Amino acid sequence: MAEKATIKLDKDLKLAEVDDRIFGGFLEHLGRAIYTGIYEPEHPEADGNGFRRDVIELVDQLNIPVIRYPGGNFVSGYNWEDGVGPTEDRPNRLELAWKSVETNKFGINEFMEWTEKINSKPMMAVNLGTRGMDAARNLLEYCNHPGGTYYSDLRREHGYPEPHKIKLWCLGNEMDGPWQIGHKTAEEYGKLANETAKLMKAVDPSIELVVCGSSGRGMPTFPEWEQTVLEHTYENIDYISLHQYFDNEADNLEEYLAQTEGINDFIETVVTVCDSVKEEKGSNKEIHLSFDEWNVWYHSKESDEEIEPWQVAPPLLEDVYTFEDALVVGLMLITLLKHADRVKIACLAQLVNVIAPVMTETLGGAWKQTIYHPFFHASKFGNGVVLQTRISSPEYNTESFGDVPCLEAVAVENGSDGELTIFAVNRSRDYSLELDCKIDGYGDLDLIEHLVLEHDNIKAKNTAENPDNVSPHSAGDTKVSDNRVISSISSLSWNVIRLKI
């Protein structure tokens, strides 16, 4: 059984160029993300720095341009000085955010070396929980100043004569959350963030700064938090953050797949606040959005409650993802691309073991989770210019979001490669969609490939024993004639239709 859906695209109707940092990632000192994730000196695949080569290979394939570090909740209790210098001199600390023991064997310099291995750049966060502007400016001096001062010379002493030149910095993490170490009101945080921003830009005027927005659209202070914080910081920061996690704890597939609809409202509300403050201040500056935490997170919450505290690298937040989770990740990627005019940075949280696309076994193998595949496709084929995508689709009704279209899609033109890519998800479990896509302005088009991620079991997972259980295939049903693309979009599927211009 099939229903009809249409897409209309026009070469002249462009939305925005994609900032490749929209395909960013996140690593926090949490669970096994660092230790036995990316860093395991005892592993047979470890290189001379203790980095797992098998993990480097899998993460490198994701084409991640920027990685947020070192937190997350962790950063609000972190003393950055603990993680630099000779490893044998680094202290063990109680890590209060996740009730673990932090060995500090991996710190800022190791992170910088690891990002080079995967051709990525850092997005460094400073501690505005237990610490403040002084520690932030000292860290920036350590990382970015060439030499001749205390902290820059300390870096050189530690074996890094050249500055790291970190350009992107986060002013704390989720400071609106009562769970956050050093939680503050919007007024308190706004004042601190502004003074920290001024001090950091005095040290290095070339940096870009991300101020904390709400840690979720369900927070009781949203969006008043954004309004207050921006009134304090507008002229001294460049981005405001958004965070959101998705779950299917109710085991309601239709509602689950509709959750990304709420992200449109989330983004548009924050944009409205940004622009109202801009107008209020009479500013010429436009604040963009950094969606620097997002993913599916719920599978591991119950088991995490049973973990004994004060372990080194305990197995926390190790969600084993299903096929339906991969569809939600695909839907979120489409949503981010459809807001490329204002969302310039986004970070999948996280990268390895902790709610991650890559899983590892201690001293064992590494494999791709189900969510790896849509992220890989989007980061590989989603760079270029987003076209305005006009969709007509059957709908289904939900309690939380009203009528929701079965088809969600976006198109990206990559002029340098001479390609046009359509990303599409069919949310319907009941029928496939006969998609008629009319594309004006490009002349004749040729099909390169139609990739599909689908499975007959929505709860299917990839495991160490069966790592390719949920994997894409290239046997999608698409025909191209002149400027018309006719595709069969199977029920509950992620699709990548690549066309040669």
C-alpha positions as CSV (number, residue, x, y, z in Angstrom):
1,M,0.0,0.0,0.0
2,A,1.3,3.5,-1.0
3,E,0.3,7.0,-0.5
4,K,1.3,10.0,-2.6
5,A,3.7,12.8,-1.4
6,T,5.3,15.7,-3.3
7,I,8.3,17.9,-3.0
8,K,8.9,21.1,-5.0
9,L,12.4,22.5,-5.2
10,D,13.8,25.5,-7.2
11,K,17.4,26.3,-7.7
12,D,16.7,30.0,-7.1
13,L,14.9,29.4,-3.8
14,K,17.7,29.0,-1.4
15,L,17.5,29.1,2.4
16,A,21.1,29.3,3.6
17,E,24.6,27.8,3.3
18,V,25.3,25.0,5.7
19,D,28.0,25.7,8.3
20,D,29.8,22.4,8.5
21,R,30.0,22.8,12.3
22,I,26.3,21.7,12.3
23,F,27.8,18.2,12.2
24,G,29.8,18.6,15.4
25,G,30.3,16.1,18.3
26,F,30.8,16.1,22.0
27,L,33.1,14.4,24.5
28,E,32.7,14.6,28.2
29,H,34.7,13.1,31.1
30,L,31.7,10.9,31.8
31,G,31.5,7.1,32.0
32,R,33.6,5.4,29.4
33,A,33.6,8.2,26.8
34,I,37.3,9.0,27.4
35,Y,38.8,6.1,29.3
36,T,38.4,2.8,27.4
37,G,36.5,4.9,24.8
38,I,39.0,7.0,22.9
39,Y,41.9,6.5,25.3
40,E,43.0,3.1,26.4
41,P,46.8,2.7,26.5
42,E,46.6,-1.0,27.4
43,H,44.5,-1.8,24.3
44,P,46.2,-3.8,21.5
45,E,44.9,-1.1,19.0
46,A,46.4,1.8,21.0
47,D,48.9,4.1,19.4
48,G,51.9,5.8,21.0
49,N,49.6,8.3,22.7
50,G,47.2,5.7,24.1
51,F,44.5,6.5,21.6
52,R,42.5,3.6,20.2
53,R,43.1,3.4,16.5
54,D,39.9,1.4,15.8
55,V,37.9,4.2,17.4
56,I,39.8,6.9,15.5
57,E,39.0,5.2,12.3
58,L,35.2,5.0,13.1
59,V,35.0,8.6,14.3
60,D,37.1,10.0,11.5
61,Q,34.6,8.6,9.0
62,L,31.9,10.8,10.5
63,N,33.6,13.9,9.2
64,I,33.2,15.8,12.5
65,P,34.5,19.4,12.1
66,V,34.2,20.5,15.8
67,I,34.1,18.6,19.2
68,R,32.8,20.2,22.4
69,Y,35.0,19.3,25.5
70,P,35.4,18.6,28.4
71,G,31.7,18.9,29.4
72,G,28.8,18.9,30.0
73,N,28.0,18.8,33.7
74,F,31.6,17.7,34.3
75,V,33.1,21.0,33.4
76,S,31.2,22.9,36.2
77,G,33.4,21.1,38.8
78,Y,36.6,20.8,36.7
79,N,40.0,22.3,37.5
80,W,41.7,22.4,34.1
81,E,45.2,22.5,35.7
82,D,44.7,18.9,37.0
83,G,44.8,17.6,33.4
84,V,48.1,19.2,32.2
85,G,51.7,18.4,32.8
86,P,53.4,15.0,33.5
87,T,50.7,12.4,33.8
88,E,52.3,10.8,36.9
89,D,51.9,14.1,38.8
90,R,48.2,14.5,38.0
91,P,45.8,14.0,40.9
92,N,42.8,11.7,41.3
93,R,39.7,13.8,42.1
94,L,36.1,13.1,43.2
95,E,34.0,13.9,40.1
96,L,30.8,15.1,41.6
97,A,28.6,15.6,38.5
98,W,28.6,11.8,37.7
99,K,29.9,10.5,41.1
100,S,33.0,9.0,39.6
101,V,36.8,9.2,40.2
102,E,38.6,11.3,37.6
103,T,42.3,10.2,37.1
104,N,43.1,13.2,34.9
105,K,45.4,11.0,32.7
106,F,43.6,12.6,29.7
107,G,43.4,16.4,29.6
108,I,43.4,19.4,27.3
109,N,46.7,18.6,25.5
110,E,45.8,15.0,24.9
111,F,42.4,16.2,23.6
112,M,44.1,18.6,21.2
113,E,46.3,15.7,19.9
114,W,43.3,13.5,19.5
115,T,41.3,16.1,17.5
116,E,44.2,16.3,15.1
117,K,44.0,12.6,14.5
118,I,40.4,12.9,13.3
119,N,40.9,16.2,11.4
120,S,38.6,18.1,13.8
121,K,38.7,21.3,15.9
122,P,38.0,21.9,19.6
123,M,35.0,23.7,21.1
124,M,36.4,24.3,24.6
125,A,34.1,24.9,27.7
126,V,35.2,26.8,30.7
127,N,34.0,26.2,34.3
128,L,31.6,28.9,35.5
129,G,30.2,26.6,38.3
130,T,32.9,26.3,41.0
131,R,35.2,28.7,39.3
132,G,34.9,31.8,37.1
133,M,36.5,34.5,35.0
134,D,40.0,34.2,36.4
135,A,40.4,30.5,35.7
136,A,38.8,31.0,32.2
137,R,41.2,33.7,31.2
138,N,44.2,31.6,32.5
139,L,43.0,28.6,30.5
140,L,42.7,30.8,27.4
141,E,46.2,32.2,27.9
142,Y,47.5,28.6,28.4
143,C,45.9,27.5,25.1
144,N,46.2,30.5,22.8
145,H,49.0,32.9,23.8
146,P,52.3,32.3,21.9
147,G,54.6,32.6,24.9
148,G,56.4,34.9,27.3
149,T,53.7,34.8,30.0
150,Y,53.2,32.4,32.9
151,Y,50.5,30.2,31.5
152,S,51.7,30.2,27.9
153,D,55.2,29.3,29.0
154,L,53.7,26.6,31.2
155,R,52.2,25.1,28.1
156,R,55.6,25.2,26.4
157,E,57.1,23.5,29.4
158,H,54.5,20.8,29.0
159,G,55.8,20.1,25.5
160,Y,53.6,22.2,23.3
161,P,55.6,25.2,22.0
162,E,53.0,26.3,19.5
163,P,49.7,27.7,20.8
164,H,46.6,25.6,20.3
165,K,44.7,28.5,18.7
166,I,41.3,27.4,20.0
167,K,38.7,29.7,18.4
168,L,35.4,28.4,19.9
169,W,34.6,28.6,23.6
170,C,31.5,27.8,25.7
171,L,30.8,30.0,28.8
172,G,29.9,27.2,31.2
173,N,27.2,24.5,30.8
174,E,23.5,24.4,31.5
175,M,23.7,27.0,34.2
176,D,19.9,27.2,34.3
177,G,19.7,23.6,35.7
178,P,19.3,23.0,39.4
179,W,21.4,19.8,38.9
180,Q,24.3,21.9,37.8
181,I,27.3,22.4,40.1
182,G,27.2,26.2,40.7
183,H,23.7,26.7,39.4
184,K,22.8,30.3,38.9
185,T,19.8,32.5,38.2
186,A,19.6,34.1,34.8
187,E,20.6,37.4,36.3
188,E,23.6,35.9,38.1
189,Y,24.8,33.9,35.1
190,G,24.2,36.8,32.6
191,K,26.4,39.1,34.6
192,L,29.2,36.5,35.1
193,A,29.1,35.3,31.5
194,N,29.4,38.9,30.2
195,E,32.3,39.8,32.4
196,T,34.0,36.5,31.5
197,A,33.4,37.2,27.8
198,K,35.0,40.6,28.1
199,L,38.0,39.3,29.9
200,M,38.5,36.4,27.4
201,K,38.2,38.6,24.4
202,A,40.8,40.9,25.9
203,V,43.2,38.0,26.0
204,D,42.3,36.9,22.4
205,P,39.9,39.1,20.4
206,S,39.7,36.5,17.6
207,I,37.7,33.9,19.6
208,E,34.0,33.1,19.3
209,L,31.9,32.6,22.5
210,V,28.8,30.5,23.2
211,V,26.6,31.6,26.0
212,C,24.3,29.1,27.9
213,G,20.7,29.1,26.8
214,S,18.1,26.9,28.3
215,S,19.1,23.3,28.8
216,G,15.8,22.1,27.3
217,R,12.6,23.7,26.0
218,G,10.7,22.2,28.9
219,M,12.6,24.2,31.5
220,P,10.2,26.4,33.6
221,T,12.4,29.5,32.9
222,F,12.4,29.1,29.1
223,P,12.5,31.5,27.3
224,E,12.8,34.2,30.0
225,W,16.3,32.8,30.7
226,E,17.4,33.6,27.1
227,Q,15.9,37.1,27.3
228,T,17.8,38.0,30.6
229,V,21.1,36.4,29.6
230,L,21.2,38.1,26.2
231,E,20.3,41.4,27.7
232,H,23.5,41.1,29.7
233,T,25.8,39.5,27.1
234,Y,24.5,40.5,23.6
235,E,27.4,42.5,22.4
236,N,30.1,40.3,23.8
237,I,29.0,36.8,22.7
238,D,28.4,35.2,19.3
239,Y,26.1,32.2,19.9
240,I,23.5,31.0,22.4
241,S,23.1,27.3,23.1
242,L,20.2,24.9,22.9
243,H,20.0,21.4,24.3
244,Q,17.5,18.6,23.7
245,Y,17.2,14.9,24.2
246,F,14.6,12.5,22.9
247,D,13.1,9.4,24.5
248,N,10.5,6.8,23.8
249,E,9.8,5.7,27.4
250,A,6.1,5.5,26.7
251,D,6.9,3.1,23.8
252,N,4.6,5.1,21.4
253,L,6.3,5.1,18.0
254,E,4.1,7.7,16.4
255,E,4.6,10.2,19.3
256,Y,8.3,9.4,19.4
257,L,8.9,10.1,15.7
258,A,6.9,13.4,16.0
259,Q,9.1,14.8,18.8
260,T,11.4,16.6,16.4
261,E,8.4,18.8,15.4
262,G,8.8,20.5,18.8
263,I,12.3,21.5,17.8
264,N,11.0,23.8,15.1
265,D,9.2,25.8,17.9
266,F,12.2,25.6,20.2
267,I,14.5,27.1,17.5
268,E,12.0,29.7,16.3
269,T,11.3,30.9,19.9
270,V,15.0,31.3,20.6
271,V,15.5,33.2,17.3
272,T,12.6,35.5,18.2
273,V,14.2,36.3,21.6
274,C,17.6,36.9,20.0
275,D,16.1,39.3,17.4
276,S,14.0,41.1,20.0
277,V,17.1,41.8,22.1
278,K,18.9,42.9,19.0
279,E,16.1,45.4,18.3
280,E,15.9,46.5,21.9
281,K,19.7,47.3,21.9
282,G,19.7,48.8,18.4
283,S,22.4,46.4,17.5
284,N,23.7,45.5,14.0
285,K,24.9,42.1,15.3
286,E,23.0,38.9,14.7
287,I,23.3,36.1,17.3
288,H,23.3,32.6,15.9
289,L,22.4,29.3,17.6
290,S,24.6,26.5,18.8
291,F,22.5,23.3,19.3
292,D,25.5,21.8,21.2
293,E,23.8,18.9,22.9
294,W,21.2,16.7,21.2
295,N,20.6,13.0,20.9
296,V,18.3,10.1,22.0
297,W,18.8,9.3,25.7
298,Y,16.6,7.0,27.8
299,H,17.7,3.3,27.4
300,S,20.3,3.4,30.1
301,K,18.7,5.5,32.8
302,E,17.3,2.7,34.9
303,S,20.5,0.6,34.8
304,D,22.6,3.7,35.7
305,E,20.8,3.9,39.0
306,E,22.4,0.6,40.0
307,I,26.0,1.7,39.3
308,E,28.1,2.0,42.4
309,P,29.6,5.5,42.9
310,W,33.2,6.5,42.9
311,Q,34.5,4.2,40.2
312,V,37.0,5.1,37.5
313,A,35.2,5.2,34.2
314,P,32.0,3.3,35.2
315,P,29.6,2.2,32.3
316,L,27.2,5.2,32.5
317,L,24.7,6.3,29.8
318,E,25.5,3.4,27.6
319,D,22.3,3.5,25.5
320,V,22.2,0.6,23.0
321,Y,20.3,2.2,20.1
322,T,17.5,0.7,18.1
323,F,16.4,1.2,14.5
324,E,13.6,3.6,15.6
325,D,16.3,5.7,17.4
326,A,18.2,6.0,14.1
327,L,15.0,7.4,12.5
328,V,14.7,10.1,15.2
329,V,18.4,11.0,14.7
330,G,17.7,11.3,11.0
331,L,14.7,13.5,11.6
332,M,16.7,15.8,13.9
333,L,19.5,16.2,11.3
334,I,16.8,17.2,8.7
335,T,15.4,19.7,11.2
336,L,18.9,21.2,11.9
337,L,19.5,21.6,8.1
338,K,16.1,23.3,7.7
339,H,17.2,25.9,10.2
340,A,20.7,26.4,8.7
341,D,20.1,30.1,8.4
342,R,20.4,30.5,12.2
343,V,21.7,27.2,13.6
344,K,25.5,27.3,12.8
345,I,26.8,24.8,15.3
346,A,25.3,21.5,16.6
347,C,26.9,18.7,18.6
348,L,25.7,15.1,18.7
349,A,26.0,14.1,22.4
350,Q,28.2,12.1,22.7
351,L,30.7,10.3,20.4
352,V,31.9,7.1,22.1
353,N,30.1,4.8,24.6
354,V,28.1,7.5,26.3
355,I,24.8,7.9,24.3
356,A,27.0,7.5,21.3
357,P,27.2,6.4,17.7
358,V,30.4,4.3,18.4
359,M,30.6,1.6,21.1
360,T,33.6,-0.2,22.4
361,E,34.5,-3.1,24.7
362,T,37.3,-2.6,27.2
363,L,40.4,-4.3,25.6
364,G,37.9,-5.5,22.9
365,G,36.3,-4.4,19.6
366,A,34.5,-1.2,18.5
367,W,31.4,-1.0,16.3
368,K,28.8,1.4,14.8
369,Q,25.5,1.8,16.6
370,T,22.3,2.3,14.5
371,I,22.4,6.1,14.8
372,Y,25.9,6.2,13.2
373,H,24.4,5.8,9.8
374,P,22.2,8.8,9.3
375,F,24.8,11.0,10.9
376,F,27.5,9.6,8.5
377,H,25.2,10.3,5.5
378,A,24.3,13.8,6.6
379,S,27.9,14.9,7.4
380,K,29.2,13.4,4.2
381,F,26.5,14.6,1.8
382,G,24.8,17.5,3.7
383,N,27.3,20.3,3.1
384,G,26.4,23.1,0.6
385,V,23.3,25.2,0.3
386,V,19.9,24.3,1.8
387,L,17.0,24.8,-0.6
388,Q,13.6,25.8,0.5
389,T,11.7,22.5,0.6
390,R,8.0,22.6,-0.1
391,I,6.4,19.3,1.0
392,S,2.9,17.9,0.6
393,S,2.4,14.7,2.5
394,P,-0.2,12.5,4.2
395,E,-0.4,13.2,8.0
396,Y,-1.2,11.3,11.1
397,N,-2.5,12.7,14.4
398,T,-0.6,12.8,17.7
399,E,-1.6,13.9,21.1
400,S,1.4,16.1,21.7
401,F,2.0,17.7,18.3
402,G,-1.4,17.5,16.5
403,D,-1.2,16.5,12.8
404,V,2.3,15.5,11.8
405,P,3.4,14.9,8.2
406,C,4.5,11.4,7.4
407,L,7.2,12.7,5.1
408,E,10.0,14.9,6.5
409,A,12.7,16.0,4.0
410,V,15.3,18.6,3.1
411,A,17.4,19.2,0.0
412,V,21.0,20.4,-0.1
413,E,22.9,21.6,-3.2
414,N,26.6,20.9,-3.2
415,G,27.8,23.1,-6.1
416,S,31.4,22.2,-5.8
417,D,30.6,18.5,-6.3
418,G,27.8,19.2,-8.8
419,E,25.3,17.3,-6.6
420,L,21.9,17.7,-5.2
421,T,21.0,15.5,-2.2
422,I,17.5,14.9,-0.7
423,F,17.3,13.5,2.8
424,A,13.9,12.0,3.6
425,V,12.2,10.1,6.4
426,N,8.9,8.3,6.1
427,R,7.4,8.3,9.6
428,S,4.5,6.0,8.7
429,R,4.5,2.4,9.8
430,D,1.4,1.6,7.7
431,Y,2.4,2.6,4.1
432,S,5.2,3.6,1.8
433,L,5.2,6.9,0.0
434,E,5.2,7.4,-3.7
435,L,7.3,10.6,-3.8
436,D,7.0,12.9,-6.8
437,C,9.8,15.5,-6.6
438,K,9.8,18.4,-9.1
439,I,13.1,20.2,-9.3
440,D,13.3,23.5,-11.3
441,G,16.4,25.4,-12.5
442,Y,19.0,22.6,-12.8
443,G,18.1,21.2,-16.2
444,D,18.5,17.4,-16.6
445,L,19.5,15.4,-13.5
446,D,21.0,11.9,-13.1
447,L,20.7,9.5,-10.2
448,I,23.9,8.7,-8.4
449,E,22.4,6.5,-5.8
450,H,19.4,6.1,-3.4
451,L,20.6,4.9,0.0
452,V,18.1,3.4,2.4
453,L,18.2,2.6,6.1
454,E,15.3,0.3,7.0
455,H,14.6,-2.8,9.1
456,D,11.5,-5.0,9.7
457,N,12.1,-4.7,13.5
458,I,11.9,-1.2,14.9
459,K,13.7,-2.5,18.1
460,A,16.6,-4.0,16.1
461,K,20.1,-3.1,17.4
462,N,23.7,-3.4,16.5
463,T,25.9,-5.3,18.9
464,A,29.5,-6.5,19.2
465,E,28.2,-9.9,18.0
466,N,26.1,-8.5,15.2
467,P,27.5,-5.1,14.3
468,D,25.8,-4.8,10.9
469,N,22.3,-5.9,11.9
470,V,21.0,-2.4,11.0
471,S,23.0,-1.1,8.0
472,P,22.1,1.0,5.0
473,H,21.7,-0.4,1.5
474,S,21.9,1.3,-2.0
475,A,19.0,-0.5,-3.6
476,G,16.5,2.4,-3.2
477,D,13.8,2.7,-5.8
478,T,14.2,6.0,-7.6
479,K,13.8,7.0,-11.3
480,V,14.8,10.3,-12.8
481,S,13.4,11.9,-15.9
482,D,14.5,15.4,-16.9
483,N,13.7,17.5,-13.8
484,R,11.5,15.0,-12.1
485,V,12.4,12.5,-9.4
486,I,10.0,9.6,-8.6
487,S,10.9,7.6,-5.6
488,S,9.4,4.9,-3.5
489,I,10.0,5.8,0.2
490,S,9.3,2.7,2.2
491,S,7.5,2.8,5.5
492,L,9.7,3.7,8.5
493,S,12.9,4.5,6.5
494,W,15.7,7.0,6.3
495,N,16.6,7.9,2.6
496,V,19.4,9.6,0.9
497,I,18.8,10.4,-2.8
498,R,21.9,11.7,-4.5
499,L,21.5,13.4,-7.9
500,K,24.1,14.6,-10.3
501,I,23.4,18.1,-11.6
